[in-house]
C-alpha cells in the first residue's frame, strides 16, 4: 500500500511539473505561440496578403546605422504610426513615432556597438496592423 501511495505522489509531482513547464513559455519563444492575426510578416501576411509591399518594413544597414523604410503613403486617415528596432532578446534599441503630416515613414536607428546577429524591424499602420521584418547583421 505504501509503495502505491509513493507511486501516486511521484506521478502527481511529475505531472504538475509538466503542466507548469507547458504553461510558462519563455519570452523568447512566446512569438511562436501567438495566434494568427496579431503580427504580420512578408512571408505570413494573413488577411493582408495584398498589402505586403506597402507594409512589411524594409531595412538597410550602412555602417553603424539601420534605416527602416515602409513604402506607405502618409495622410490624415491612413498612415504609419511607428517603427521600432528590436534586438533578438526583445530589447527595444530605438523607436520613431510618426504623425500623419510626416513626409515618408523612414527612420534611422543607431546600432549598438558591435551589433551582430538577429534583429527585428517593426512597422505599425493605423489600418493594416503590426508588421515585422527579421534581419541579420
Ligand atoms: Fe496601411
Boltz pocket constraint, residues with backbone or C-beta under 6 A from the ligand:
constraints:
  - pocket:
      binder: B
      contacts: [[A, 54], [A, 55], [A, 72], [A, 78], [A, 79], [A, 125], [A, 126], [A, 127], [A, 128]]
      max_distance: 6.0
